[in-house]
Amino acid sequence: MWAPDADSGDTHVHEYERASVTIGGRRLHPRDLDAYTATVCEYAGLPEEDGFSAPDGGTALDDLTGDLDTALAWAAAGVCVLQQPLPHPFQDVLLYGDNDNRPVHRILFAYALLLKLKDPTAAALWFTVLVYLNPPDNLGARFHAPEGHRGDARLVVASP
């Protein structure tokens, strides 16, 4: 679900607002993964437009200065929202090149990076999942995945 923008029609705006709820004091559509990611970035102390990627395959972990526990909780919530509609077991790819899939990758990458601060071993599986979902790896998850691009992971084997 995409948040309405200047090009959105009245029907989309109405449906988005009608289905929106208040979660943690924030009004959002519960299936809008980018809304979760924006909230994660805000709590982590990153500008939304910067996200969690860094130039040259870096991690941006050094830039995280905010409430990381709350940011991780929001990221985990976004991952749970993502997992609900996927068939079990999900063993397909969701290429980043498809614009509709980008929110999936952004919330998973944010979750994995924040989790890496608490539990690097658990986070490694999530980075492997990201590489498995999108072999071209537009976000640089391969730099964190223990098997690089060769990892065999399924989205259902990991849970936040």
Steps between C-alpha positions, in 0.01 A plus 500: 500500500644834396437823686310752289704761318427793268416260214259287703137501407223581746405132528851398608521786751157412642577127526839564662354737757199277567723202578759697700528440872692653787795284604742623764356849473549509122231492235584261217359233277593171670626349170709802391851356540660831408316665789663247734840565342458878530412457868802273549727761341355772719550303822848388394603860436533480122334731251238303307658575165835359615357168609731231626730472203838668487734569210765247396328204664521654848238437762387832648507328842735770626234760421232346722462724802133485591278266698620177342280271709186681384632509142561124513149440636349698211718312251389167651137611469555584134658159439200331665265698273706388201493133597123476547392491133787278379424132439676254727769410419599797286789397275476746213682821422375856535729700277583852613473613137122473530395825668221325689760279673727778624315559828551130578875532462519828690322367809695171497833682463413744780400210724817303424728798565337585830497135604872480417567742786336259747550155350740475203434128458124544467552799270722295269202282408295808409777632277513159332122516452542839330759362260282197432196720428696730270816344358615831340506635859436868438535585871830330583369222723767267357761694696331379820382153395739227613471315169496814285281434200502121540287481812188284496241658725127520499302787639299262717799359688561825680259687719547830681 
